[in-house]
Amino acid sequence: MTEPAQSPSIGTLLFQAVERWGPRIAMRRRREPLQWSVLTWTELGQQVRSVAAGLLSLGVQRGDRVALLSATRIEWSILDYAVLAIGAVTVPVYHSSTGAQAAHVLRDSGASILVVESRTLLERLEEHLTDLPELRRVVVVDVMDLRSLERGLLLDELMRDGRRYLRERSADLETLGASVQGSDLATIVYTSGTTGQPKGVRLT
């Protein structure tokens, strides 16, 4: 009896789309009420690769949990694709969560990296950070002064480190990406917690 064929991973599907659609528009971002900027498939692929390599430079390994505490924005999608491309696990955190609720999700999932959107969300969670021993680094999307945050790193810095990593060890990303299967754990989505503590739902 033959083994069923493995379904491709999300990362594989993304890079197939990048190769196929290249200069076509992948995403649009509204800057002002009537002003939009665009991201092509090629640019999307480059940014995903930079973030994925940046995560590898932080020591993120296959199966590690990376939490995303942010409202919907292009960077959220780029980060999600990057996490999935290296076989790590995305843990979305509702941006409306209280500090205690967000800390519960981080603790329960065992997140080693937290990506947080803004100073406001970071301040909401700040008092709980010392109670999360598995959390190694905090990446902030918006540009801000992180000198007071010992484990802090800006997303722009993560991408810069990723580009350096790709120049030196691009084969690592390709090898790891090729090993990810569609049946691997991709994300842990937590319930809203309206009737008790949020519970994580595991999705491949």
Phi, psi and omega in degrees: 000127182279148177288141177296145180295141178285138175283148182291153178282166178297320178300316178298316180297320179299310184289335171294320178294320178301315181294323184284318190258342172039257187282357180286159183286128177259321184216152173237141178237129178275117179273313179228171181311323182240016181240127180235144170245160184236158175233122178282167177299321179298314180296320178300314179299319179297316181291321177298316179297320180296316180292317180301315179293324176298320177295320177298323180294338176274359180091011178294132182241168178304131180091346178294148180266130177239115184269139179241110178251095188196153169285173180293127178196165183303320181300327178301312181296318179299315179297316180300311178301319182296316179299313183292328182295335180254011177079011173278180189238124178279133175239095178291140176237126181304131180289349176270359182295148170287168177301319181293320179294316179297318179298322177299315180297317180297317182291314184294323181279342183074033183300133178261338178231136173242128171254123182237142189289313195216170176300320181301313181290324178296316180296326179297328185260348193305317183294343182265349187297327181288347180264015183237079187298333182280345182282117185265319184220153176238121180255130182250131183287307181289147179286127180202168179280118183251017184297334180273354181253105189303318184259020188276152180205134177281150177302321178301321179291322178298317180292323176298315178297325178295319178297322176295318179299319181295324179296328185262328189217045184298331181297331179300316182293318180295315181296314181295316180300321181292337183276347183283133182250156178297338181273355180289154174297129182251320186207153172239109182259125184268142176294166186290341177077023181288337180244018181153193180296140176303143179242140183276131176255121185268126180236138175275000000 
